[in-house]
Amino acid sequence: MSQPDVFPPSEEFVRRARVQGMEGYRALYDDALRDPEEFWGDVARREVHWFEPWKTVLDWQPPAAQWFVGGKTNVSYNCLDRHLDGPRKNKVAIQWEGEPGEQRAITYLDLHRLVVRFASVLKARGHKAGDRAIIYMPMIPEAVVAMLACTRLGIIHSVVFGGFSAEALKARIQDLGAAAVITADGGYRRGKEIKLKPAVDEALEECPTVRDCIVYRRTGSETTMKDGRDLWWHDLDETATEDCPAVPLDSEHPLFVLYTSGTTGKPKGILHTTGGYLTYVTATMKWVFDLREEDTFWCNADIGWVTGHSYVVYGPLSAGATGVLYEGAPDYPAFDRWWRIVEKYRVNILYTSPTAIRALIRQGEQWPNGHDLSSLRLLGSVGEPINPAAWEWYHRVIGKGRCPIVDTWWQTETGGILIAPMPGAVPLKPGSGTLPMPGLLPAIVDIKGNEVVPGQEGFLIMRRPWPSMIRTIWGDPERYKEQYWSQIPGAYFTGDAARCDEDGYYWVLGRVDDVMNVSGHRLSTMEVESALVKHAAVAEAAVVGKPHEITGQAVCCFVTLKKGAHDHTALGKELRNWVAHEIGAFARPEEIRFTDALPKTRSGKIMRRLLRELVTNKTVAGDVTTLEDMSVINTLAAQHDED
Ligand code: WT7
């Protein structure tokens, strides 16, 4: 392999950076390695306000971690109240833009008032610490208000991405036993209203635990309200008070549950807790994004994903930043919408995904070139490995060759960024997340848990616990243990394949399990398969990810039909819509392929590996000795040649 290009930070960047040069990075990293508990204790004291100090930094009984045991804090207090005594009180916290063009500049004081009022309403209606609330909203400030109001009282929130269907929403409400659903009539995307309330109504037909459904009026379109269950946000606000202090909560009090796809059909509710999560996301805001007081930070992930939790809401607000929040699509009304926003608010730090970059590349350079992007000083990438062409374009066309790109590797389970360059310290190699954060001890191992030599591919694991790590899977501690801590005894198993080069840089290659990555969204093959087999015409289904130029992977389904059902184009379309209805539009398969049989082992297990190979390379060269009937794969390969 040829040596990759290396991009050291410019002198100018280093001079003003929080962490300067490799010496700066090494000092932090070595410090943490020497005495992790002392290190994290210092970080937590510096970055977070505690009502009561902790007694023990870490109680580690693998796989159960407790951080800052005995300490009391509150996330909403840290994101709001603590900024009000100083120069940040009238600083803009959220610079919001609606897709149709409305603008709201919400200061810390404004946001505090909105959160206190909404929390007072929740409290008055009897919602309290430990109860669960679902948030199903568009990208509007009230979504952030709802999240922070929950944390103020210790209500465990679960944000469900607005692109999920009624079915997916229902499953999450039920799994969590939520007492409240906070939603809106709808939101805007590509010039159209996307309604949310009808999906909530459909879901709530089978959710007896929900007492209150609170609806924010965003679009003003016709909305049916059910008596005794549905309440308008603006009506409740008339009864709100401004006396609703943040509740001091145990450091390990559950903060939120976020559902993500695993290797089975059932999504996992990833649980994060209070003190450790807050400490870690605040620290990484500064280490990775080199955040300065005057920066305008724009992470354009949806709040329904973990990136939205950690780097749209909690990280930036806890660090006292000004963040941009944009409701709609990047291509509305034209392909330069993002660049208009960067120019208009003079965005300094932009954090986005390779899939978005690739989609924008396709539209041409004239769109960004028509705008003044000179305010940008740092770019970020997350969600999947960034391919060389996307890196080069992002660096040259958006960053004008001036801005470092921080490629950040992490997961819903990790809560915050674990592997990424500190931009004023670590020389970049395009496509690599570079080096671990302080206190993290990654390794690349083989299936037996032995470390492999530099350059060799293996499984990425973490040998030490970190403050923002997953605590458990909601309602399923066994699955937590089994999934993350049983593959390699004593270590956290990420589910990713990776290699580490001679310089200690990590190169993540992708998932080793049956999890697909479509536009940076995680989707399980089994989840799509279970959706398909629920359809009356489908006998069996096997789903694999197929390489896709823009979205990274696309969903490709092999389907056998029940007797009497006939494959035809209309059924293909129907099944694609069916999956969108069962899971959400973002899961709509790109391709449905009808087949008489699926490749199986003699014991009847579907060999997805062969199908993956088939859609990737168009032929199957791998080991087929366990395949029961070779003709199945030959037929599928021949079908492919005809396409
Ligand atoms: C999976 C986690 C973390 C927020 C977004 C996704 C892949 C994520 C990178 C990166 C290579 C990456 C991994 C990981 N991934 N970031 N910078 N380079 N791969 O969160 O849905 O929990 O997915 O996304 O495969 O395991 P998620």
Boltz pocket constraint, residues with backbone or C-beta under 6 A from the ligand:
constraints:
  - pocket:
      binder: B
      contacts: [[A, 260], [A, 306], [A, 307], [A, 381], [A, 382], [A, 383], [A, 384], [A, 385], [A, 386], [A, 407], [A, 408], [A, 409], [A, 410], [A, 411], [A, 412], [A, 413], [A, 419], [A, 433], [A, 494], [A, 495], [A, 496], [A, 508], [A, 509], [A, 510], [A, 511], [A, 517], [A, 520], [A, 521], [A, 522]]
      max_distance: 6.0
